[in-house]
Amino acid sequence: MLKRLTDAFGFSGYEAQVRNIIMEEIKDCDVDVSVDSMGNLVVFKLADENPDAKTVMFAAHMDEVGFIVTDITDEGYIKFDCVGGVEPKVMISQRVMINGHCGVVGLKPIHLTTKEERQSTPSMDELFADIGAKSRAEAEELVQKGDYFGFDSDYREFGNRIKAKAIDDRLGCLFMIEILKRKWNVNVVCAFTVQEEVGLRGIKPAARGINPDYAVVLEVTSCNDITGVPENLRVTTMGKGPALTLLDSACKTNGELVELLACAAESRNIPWQFKASTAGGNDSGNLCLVDGGIKTASVSVPCRYFHSASCVVDKRDIDACRKLLCGFLEDAGRSDR
């Protein structure tokens, strides 16, 4: 399922391919499904015969970072800009897929650059995509200005790890699909949101009017536990379980909910960690402000090299996150809570 989700293309504002996979996967889950005008997919699953059940909302975004064609040169090269935050340096020589056609991101050869150019990070204006066209007219038969495209990267497993594009945030979507396939003693709402990568836009209409008791954003987060990075600067550590966020640039998470999530993990001996940075942000930044305020927290799987063609996560962290979420829902459904 994660392979299917990450192989799909779903750029901000064009998430239909991902949404269709999700809808196909949950069609037999006894749920109510709605799609709003922005493209958010919101799924309701009611608790069995429990009118006093709490309502727990989960959110994960369907969109991935990508690129938009801004120009086509006379020689047939594609000029582009980013849709979402992508560093130019992770793009050089990467394969891309444009309208079903293969391309490679290029840059002026190093032996033709100046000393100053070699000492600086290339800008987006210096990059181009080569799709094999020999002229503007030939390229325009395949590509037009305004077309979206993304990384062409295979899903691979190696050791305990998984490499793929768009793990941010198809992994969160996977967790919600799994949750919807089970029965719980709480009302569950899963919001598969759009346009997170371009300003946390989709979550606002997706969450309006739901007023859950708790809301949990399912994400991936920075994992820079790599050689050359001092331990005190490592945001999360791969293999030590999902990360809970206390504060980031978008949201101050709800302390009560963070404690409930941590207790669910501790009581079941599930490994977990705090995110050791206040940088970054996700849908929680807007979700916590909807309808007068919602108790919101984030649960994130550590991810190396995210917003690139080769996001890497650890299967053990995925499993620990899955167990934490199930434990949290079990606790939320208890009558003494």
Secondary structure, DSSP 8 states (H G I E B T S, - for coil): -HHHHHHS--BTTB-HHHHHHHHHHTTTS--EEEE-TT--EEEEE--TT-TT--EEEEEEE--B-EEEEEEE-TTS-EEEEEES---GGGTTT-EEEETTEEEEEE---GGGS-HHHHTS---GGG-EEE-S-SSHHHHHTT--TT-EEEE----EEETTEEEETTHHHHHHHHHHHHHHTS--SSEEEEEEES--TTTS-THHHHHTTT--SEEEEEEEEE---STTS-GGG-S--TTS--EE-SB-SS-B--HHHHHHHHHHHHTTT---EE--------THHHHTTGGG---EEEEEEEEBT-SSS-EEEEHHHHHHHHHHHHHHHHHHTSTT-
